[in-house]
Amino acid sequence: MSRRQLERGAALRGMVSPDGIVPLGVDFPEDGSGPDSDCHILHLDMDAFFASVEQLRHPEARDRPVIVGGTGPRSVVSSADYLARAKGVHSAMPMARALRLCPEAAVFPPDGAAYRQASEAVMDILRSVTPVVQPLSLDEAFLDVSGARRRLGGPVRIAAMIRERVRSEQRLTCSVGVAANRFTAKLGSTHCKPDGLLLVPTANVRGFLDPLPVGALPGVGDRTEQTLVRLGLRTVGQLARYEPDMLRMELGNKAGSRLAALARGVDESVVVQETADKSVGAEETFDEDVADPDVVDRELLRLAEKVGRRLRASGQVGRTVSVKLRRADFSTITRSRTLAESTDVAREISAVARELYAASGLRRTPLRLIGVRVEGVTPEEQAHRQLALGEEDSGWRDVERVMDRVTARFGPGAIQSAVLAKRDENDV
């Protein structure tokens, strides 16, 4: 996807109202100097994720309420779309009751593999923006976009761009909260669902928080809420004005201090970058469907180079190479091959990826999206490559490490393989 496309998707127009909501209005400056200037934390929450994935897999159910869950006598609802929620259906509800409330619903059993695949594709989009991504579950994550602002603009523009990419590349919707800390960003995403974006500028945090019920704060369960109500504290604003020492006496030192801080919009927790990936991948959605095998081969090489760079940057290698091929009708196939030795070399990854594409039977089929992924990832120091007798190291790993250093210093495109350079020259 070109920068022009990213900017077009990120061209959110907005002004900040006292409660933090971003309605239509003035432009957010591209340099991030607007009201989002210190709001570098994003919280992304997919909308009715499991149900939305099932709607993609079962287009015939698109105009019906969708419920995900078992159908046995003791089964419960795992997920429900917003049509079903409007009828009163919610997660953890007994399925029998859900079907009484919404008898017209289409019910699908949970498919963990499909949800993990869709989740990984979304997380790949987030990781392409910043490496500081902290997944909380399959359908939500925190991001710290401080390091991406120079490249992509201010936080609101980045959030809008992410939402557009999730929609266009995965045909799913998400809601994003933007704020200066994790707590406020997460509340922001909750309050703009479904399919929304909400900025809570630092100057407006209290105006956003004060009217909320105390039950909106994390850690406030039924018992704690009853205690707060007994003290006359029904809103976050009332809690923020309550004496912290008195709150600690009622709730205990740790819980009291935590709630007193949150009520004032203070949260010093940081986004913790996820531990080493179990897989590393990259995808490309074409502007127009592509059937030319030469074009697909070149894009597989480009994606393999991205994957190789990410592996080397994280000090990891992997043994299984897979490709994703999505047709124009959105049907998708994946093919994979496990190598004899782990690798982080783009030349090796791309060779396998192109062979998998050649054997897929789709070489002249119009494709909307392609992807390359390396799975079975482990730290490089734990994977020792054993050369056969008389075999010499190809040296490509050293070449690509030099390319990494040039790219880090001069930026993407400063150095690339001859095949890609020739393609770019032809595009001029």
C-alpha positions as semicolon CSV with decimal commas, in nm:
position;residue;x (nm);y (nm);z (nm)
1;M;0,000;0,000;0,000
2;S;0,146;0,337;-0,101
3;R;0,197;0,630;0,136
4;R;-0,059;0,823;-0,068
5;Q;-0,317;0,554;0,006
6;L;-0,225;0,554;0,374
7;E;-0,262;0,930;0,393
8;R;-0,594;0,918;0,211
9;G;-0,721;0,663;0,463
10;A;-0,583;0,871;0,749
11;A;-0,738;1,199;0,636
12;L;-0,962;1,215;0,939
13;R;-1,130;1,548;0,992
14;G;-1,212;1,629;1,351
15;M;-1,233;1,871;1,638
16;V;-1,228;1,787;2,006
17;S;-1,538;1,843;2,211
18;P;-1,524;1,871;2,593
19;D;-1,604;1,502;2,637
20;G;-1,320;1,400;2,406
21;I;-1,533;1,281;2,113
22;V;-1,403;1,362;1,763
23;P;-1,688;1,481;1,540
24;L;-1,647;1,633;1,193
25;G;-1,464;1,964;1,189
26;V;-1,109;2,080;1,126
27;D;-0,809;1,882;1,002
28;F;-0,563;1,716;1,236
29;P;-0,216;1,839;1,133
30;E;-0,005;1,572;0,970
31;D;0,289;1,659;1,195
32;G;0,093;1,560;1,504
33;S;0,089;1,912;1,652
34;G;-0,287;1,905;1,712
35;P;-0,477;1,814;2,030
36;D;-0,343;1,458;1,999
37;S;0,019;1,573;2,032
38;D;0,085;1,389;2,360
39;C;-0,164;1,105;2,303
40;H;0,071;0,830;2,183
41;I;-0,121;0,532;2,325
42;L;-0,380;0,353;2,109
43;H;-0,617;0,078;2,217
44;L;-0,767;-0,124;1,931
45;D;-1,068;-0,346;1,991
46;M;-1,219;-0,551;1,710
47;D;-1,596;-0,528;1,675
48;A;-1,786;-0,851;1,755
49;F;-1,475;-1,029;1,633
50;F;-1,572;-1,398;1,627
51;A;-1,915;-1,320;1,481
52;S;-1,763;-1,088;1,221
53;V;-1,519;-1,357;1,108
54;E;-1,807;-1,602;1,073
55;Q;-1,999;-1,351;0,860
56;L;-1,701;-1,335;0,625
57;R;-1,690;-1,713;0,603
58;H;-2,069;-1,743;0,560
59;P;-2,192;-1,457;0,337
60;E;-2,541;-1,609;0,340
61;A;-2,571;-1,500;0,704
62;R;-2,472;-1,138;0,643
63;D;-2,824;-0,994;0,686
64;R;-2,910;-1,213;0,984
65;P;-2,808;-1,185;1,349
66;V;-2,502;-1,405;1,411
67;I;-2,423;-1,593;1,731
68;V;-2,107;-1,796;1,791
69;G;-2,125;-2,079;2,044
70;G;-2,212;-2,442;2,099
71;T;-2,560;-2,583;2,059
72;G;-2,558;-2,838;2,340
73;P;-2,790;-2,813;2,642
74;R;-2,521;-2,643;2,852
75;S;-2,362;-2,432;2,578
76;V;-2,311;-2,059;2,614
77;V;-2,265;-1,770;2,374
78;S;-1,904;-1,697;2,283
79;S;-1,978;-1,394;2,065
80;A;-2,275;-1,214;1,916
81;D;-2,292;-0,950;1,646
82;Y;-2,466;-0,620;1,702
83;L;-2,796;-0,734;1,550
84;A;-2,812;-1,013;1,807
85;R;-2,699;-0,781;2,087
86;A;-2,988;-0,549;2,004
87;K;-3,217;-0,842;2,095
88;G;-3,046;-0,878;2,433
89;V;-2,796;-1,152;2,347
90;H;-2,453;-1,122;2,508
91;S;-2,141;-1,328;2,572
92;A;-2,164;-1,603;2,837
93;M;-2,543;-1,617;2,807
94;P;-2,687;-1,970;2,790
95;M;-2,742;-2,053;2,424
96;A;-3,099;-2,172;2,489
97;R;-3,191;-1,831;2,626
98;A;-3,011;-1,652;2,343
99;L;-3,215;-1,843;2,084
100;R;-3,537;-1,760;2,266
101;L;-3,446;-1,392;2,247
102;C;-3,325;-1,412;1,888
103;P;-3,470;-1,724;1,716
104;E;-3,380;-1,594;1,368
105;A;-3,007;-1,592;1,445
106;A;-2,753;-1,794;1,248
107;V;-2,549;-1,998;1,497
108;F;-2,194;-2,116;1,425
109;P;-1,965;-2,327;1,643
110;P;-1,640;-2,155;1,749
111;D;-1,349;-2,206;1,509
112;G;-1,034;-2,113;1,697
113;A;-0,803;-2,166;1,400
114;A;-1,000;-1,922;1,183
115;Y;-1,006;-1,660;1,459
116;R;-0,633;-1,696;1,524
117;Q;-0,560;-1,655;1,153
118;A;-0,773;-1,341;1,130
119;S;-0,619;-1,207;1,451
120;E;-0,266;-1,261;1,324
121;A;-0,346;-1,069;1,006
122;V;-0,472;-0,774;1,213
123;M;-0,170;-0,790;1,446
124;D;0,057;-0,784;1,140
125;I;-0,101;-0,453;1,041
126;L;-0,032;-0,316;1,389
127;R;0,329;-0,439;1,385
128;S;0,384;-0,271;1,049
129;V;0,306;0,058;1,224
130;T;0,512;0,006;1,541
131;P;0,695;-0,284;1,706
132;V;0,556;-0,172;2,044
133;V;0,237;-0,378;2,030
134;Q;0,089;-0,554;2,332
135;P;-0,189;-0,797;2,238
136;L;-0,434;-0,856;2,521
137;S;-0,635;-1,123;2,340
138;L;-0,715;-1,228;1,985
139;D;-0,925;-0,916;1,932
140;E;-0,760;-0,631;2,119
141;A;-0,420;-0,472;2,166
142;F;-0,239;-0,165;2,293
143;L;0,006;0,025;2,074
144;D;0,262;0,293;2,157
145;V;0,301;0,494;1,835
146;S;0,564;0,739;1,964
147;G;0,824;0,602;1,725
148;A;0,592;0,605;1,422
149;R;0,489;0,971;1,430
150;R;0,771;1,106;1,217
151;R;0,695;0,850;0,949
152;L;0,314;0,837;0,958
153;G;0,194;1,156;1,129
154;G;0,007;1,221;1,452
155;P;-0,168;0,955;1,663
156;V;-0,519;1,028;1,531
157;R;-0,401;1,002;1,172
158;I;-0,224;0,675;1,255
159;A;-0,539;0,539;1,425
160;A;-0,752;0,633;1,123
161;M;-0,503;0,469;0,888
162;I;-0,504;0,147;1,094
163;R;-0,885;0,134;1,090
164;E;-0,890;0,185;0,712
165;R;-0,634;-0,091;0,657
166;V;-0,821;-0,337;0,879
167;R;-1,138;-0,259;0,687
168;S;-0,990;-0,275;0,336
169;E;-0,747;-0,564;0,386
170;Q;-0,943;-0,787;0,625
171;R;-1,303;-0,667;0,569
172;L;-1,342;-0,629;0,945
173;T;-1,413;-0,326;1,160
174;C;-1,247;-0,211;1,480
175;S;-1,276;0,070;1,732
176;V;-0,974;0,269;1,848
177;G;-0,924;0,487;2,154
178;V;-0,642;0,744;2,148
179;A;-0,509;0,895;2,470
180;A;-0,199;0,968;2,674
181;N;-0,224;0,647;2,878
182;R;-0,353;0,292;2,853
183;F;-0,647;0,330;3,090
184;T;-0,800;0,626;2,908
185;A;-0,732;0,482;2,562
186;K;-0,913;0,161;2,654
187;L;-1,213;0,353;2,787
188;G;-1,206;0,554;2,465
189;S;-1,234;0,247;2,242
190;T;-1,518;0,114;2,458
191;H;-1,715;0,436;2,421
192;C;-1,685;0,462;2,043
193;K;-1,792;0,107;1,955
194;P;-1,879;-0,016;1,709
195;D;-1,655;0,099;1,424
196;G;-1,543;0,424;1,584
197;L;-1,243;0,635;1,675
198;L;-1,229;0,848;1,988
199;L;-0,955;1,085;2,100
200;V;-0,938;1,186;2,466
201;P;-0,689;1,474;2,481
202;T;-0,503;1,522;2,808
203;A;-0,674;1,858;2,863
204;N;-1,016;1,690;2,839
205;V;-0,954;1,375;3,043
206;R;-1,150;1,489;3,347
207;G;-1,437;1,611;3,132
208;F;-1,450;1,266;2,973
209;L;-1,413;1,064;3,294
210;D;-1,616;1,260;3,549
211;P;-1,968;1,169;3,426
212;L;-1,892;0,797;3,396
213;P;-2,028;0,554;3,659
214;V;-1,767;0,419;3,899
215;G;-1,835;0,074;3,756
216;A;-1,657;0,182;3,437
217;L;-1,322;0,175;3,618
218;P;-1,114;-0,145;3,594
219;G;-1,110;-0,333;3,921
220;V;-1,452;-0,211;4,032
221;G;-1,667;-0,521;4,064
222;D;-2,008;-0,551;4,224
223;R;-1,871;-0,561;4,579
224;T;-1,641;-0,261;4,535
225;E;-1,914;-0,067;4,361
226;Q;-2,151;-0,130;4,652
227;T;-1,888;0,008;4,889
228;L;-1,838;0,318;4,677
229;V;-2,213;0,380;4,646
230;R;-2,243;0,348;5,025
231;L;-1,989;0,631;5,046
232;G;-2,200;0,839;4,808
233;L;-1,957;0,786;4,518
234;R;-2,159;0,701;4,211
235;T;-1,960;0,876;3,940
236;V;-1,591;0,887;3,858
237;G;-1,593;1,262;3,921
238;Q;-1,722;1,212;4,275
239;L;-1,455;0,948;4,331
240;A;-1,183;1,181;4,199
241;R;-1,282;1,446;4,453
242;Y;-1,290;1,201;4,745
243;E;-1,004;1,205;4,991
244;P;-0,753;0,932;4,885
245;D;-0,664;0,845;5,247
246;M;-1,029;0,777;5,326
247;L;-1,055;0,564;5,012
248;R;-0,754;0,358;5,118
249;M;-0,913;0,302;5,459
250;E;-1,223;0,161;5,294
251;L;-1,068;-0,044;5,013
252;G;-0,716;-0,117;5,129
253;N;-0,394;0,064;5,043
254;K;-0,332;-0,089;4,700
255;A;-0,687;-0,085;4,564
256;G;-0,764;0,256;4,713
257;S;-0,451;0,417;4,570
258;R;-0,512;0,262;4,229
259;L;-0,874;0,379;4,204
260;A;-0,790;0,728;4,332
261;A;-0,529;0,762;4,057
262;L;-0,749;0,624;3,779
263;A;-1,038;0,852;3,875
264;R;-0,804;1,145;3,813
265;G;-0,693;1,000;3,479
266;V;-0,351;0,894;3,607
267;D;-0,212;0,564;3,479
268;E;0,163;0,512;3,472
269;S;0,156;0,163;3,321
270;V;0,334;0,129;2,988
271;V;0,269;-0,070;2,672
272;V;0,480;-0,383;2,706
273;Q;0,607;-0,508;2,372
274;E;0,501;-0,867;2,318
275;T;0,757;-1,138;2,361
276;A;0,920;-1,300;2,060
277;D;0,673;-1,379;1,782
278;K;0,586;-1,740;1,715
279;S;0,562;-1,636;1,353
280;V;0,663;-1,336;1,145
281;G;0,475;-1,234;0,831
282;A;0,390;-0,960;0,583
283;E;0,101;-0,912;0,342
284;E;0,024;-0,696;0,039
285;T;-0,322;-0,599;-0,084
286;F;-0,309;-0,497;-0,449
287;D;-0,485;-0,183;-0,571
288;E;-0,625;-0,399;-0,853
289;D;-0,642;-0,777;-0,877
290;V;-0,319;-0,922;-1,021
291;A;-0,299;-1,235;-1,238
292;D;0,051;-1,184;-1,389
293;P;0,280;-1,448;-1,230
294;D;0,587;-1,226;-1,276
295;V;0,427;-0,947;-1,075
296;V;0,321;-1,189;-0,802
297;D;0,672;-1,340;-0,790
298;R;0,826;-0,996;-0,745
299;E;0,584;-0,907;-0,468
300;L;0,659;-1,238;-0,295
301;L;1,026;-1,140;-0,305
302;R;0,947;-0,798;-0,158
303;L;0,741;-0,955;0,121
304;A;1,013;-1,211;0,189
305;E;1,263;-0,928;0,230
306;K;1,034;-0,760;0,483
307;V;0,998;-1,085;0,675
308;G;1,373;-1,148;0,665
309;R;1,446;-0,800;0,799
310;R;1,201;-0,846;1,084
311;L;1,349;-1,181;1,174
312;R;1,704;-1,048;1,175
313;A;1,604;-0,736;1,369
314;S;1,454;-0,953;1,642
315;G;1,736;-1,207;1,641
316;Q;1,508;-1,491;1,533
317;V;1,495;-1,762;1,268
318;G;1,219;-1,996;1,153
319;R;1,178;-2,329;0,974
320;T;0,835;-2,318;0,811
321;V;0,757;-2,087;0,518
322;S;0,392;-2,030;0,424
323;V;0,215;-1,822;0,161
324;K;-0,137;-1,680;0,167
325;L;-0,318;-1,631;-0,165
326;R;-0,653;-1,450;-0,166
327;R;-0,860;-1,455;-0,485
328;A;-1,071;-1,169;-0,614
329;D;-1,381;-1,328;-0,451
330;F;-1,200;-1,319;-0,112
331;S;-1,161;-1,698;-0,093
332;T;-0,819;-1,771;0,054
333;I;-0,576;-2,061;0,049
334;T;-0,251;-2,112;0,237
335;R;0,039;-2,340;0,152
336;S;0,346;-2,413;0,365
337;R;0,672;-2,606;0,364
338;T;0,907;-2,691;0,650
339;L;1,277;-2,648;0,576
340;A;1,560;-2,870;0,686
341;E;1,725;-2,576;0,865
342;S;1,592;-2,258;1,022
343;T;1,656;-1,936;0,830
344;D;1,628;-1,560;0,837
345;V;1,754;-1,516;0,481
346;A;1,508;-1,346;0,247
347;R;1,655;-1,516;-0,059
348;E;1,576;-1,859;0,088
349;I;1,231;-1,751;0,211
350;S;1,134;-1,603;-0,126
351;A;1,252;-1,911;-0,317
352;V;1,022;-2,134;-0,112
353;A;0,735;-1,885;-0,131
354;R;0,753;-1,869;-0,510
355;E;0,768;-2,248;-0,535
356;L;0,456;-2,273;-0,317
357;Y;0,280;-2,019;-0,538
358;A;0,383;-2,209;-0,853
359;A;0,240;-2,531;-0,711
360;S;-0,083;-2,372;-0,588
361;G;-0,266;-2,391;-0,920
362;L;-0,334;-2,017;-0,905
363;R;-0,049;-1,885;-1,118
364;R;-0,279;-1,698;-1,356
365;T;-0,572;-1,653;-1,123
366;P;-0,647;-1,290;-1,029
367;L;-0,530;-1,232;-0,673
368;R;-0,637;-0,956;-0,436
369;L;-0,388;-1,023;-0,158
370;I;-0,072;-1,226;-0,106
371;G;0,124;-1,293;0,209
372;V;0,447;-1,456;0,322
373;R;0,501;-1,590;0,673
374;V;0,777;-1,775;0,856
375;E;0,655;-1,995;1,140
376;G;0,820;-2,207;1,405
377;V;1,028;-1,906;1,507
378;T;1,304;-1,946;1,768
379;P;1,596;-1,731;1,890
380;E;1,885;-1,745;1,645
381;E;2,130;-1,867;1,909
382;Q;1,913;-2,175;1,970
383;A;1,918;-2,281;1,604
384;H;2,255;-2,409;1,492
385;R;2,300;-2,467;1,121
386;Q;2,506;-2,773;1,037
387;L;2,686;-2,747;0,701
388;A;2,724;-3,071;0,509
389;L;3,075;-3,200;0,437
390;G;3,230;-2,976;0,173
391;E;2,934;-2,730;0,177
392;E;3,013;-2,359;0,193
393;D;2,795;-2,092;0,345
394;S;2,626;-1,898;0,062
395;G;2,706;-1,563;0,224
396;W;2,358;-1,425;0,159
397;R;2,295;-1,371;0,530
398;D;2,596;-1,137;0,549
399;V;2,481;-0,954;0,234
400;E;2,135;-0,901;0,375
401;R;2,272;-0,779;0,708
402;V;2,467;-0,513;0,518
403;M;2,143;-0,419;0,339
404;D;1,975;-0,392;0,681
405;R;2,236;-0,141;0,798
406;V;2,198;0,068;0,482
407;T;1,818;0,067;0,517
408;A;1,839;0,164;0,885
409;R;2,061;0,461;0,800
410;F;1,908;0,589;0,476
411;G;1,553;0,455;0,488
412;P;1,348;0,198;0,291
413;G;1,430;0,185;-0,078
414;A;1,788;0,305;-0,031
415;I;1,907;-0,043;-0,130
416;Q;1,714;-0,337;-0,270
417;S;1,749;-0,643;-0,485
418;A;1,805;-0,595;-0,859
419;V;1,467;-0,752;-0,945
420;L;1,278;-0,501;-0,732
421;A;1,494;-0,210;-0,842
422;K;1,420;-0,293;-1,206
423;R;1,048;-0,311;-1,133
424;D;1,059;0,030;-0,964
425;E;1,245;0,181;-1,260
426;N;0,978;0,050;-1,496
427;D;0,707;0,207;-1,278
428;V;0,858;0,555;-1,307
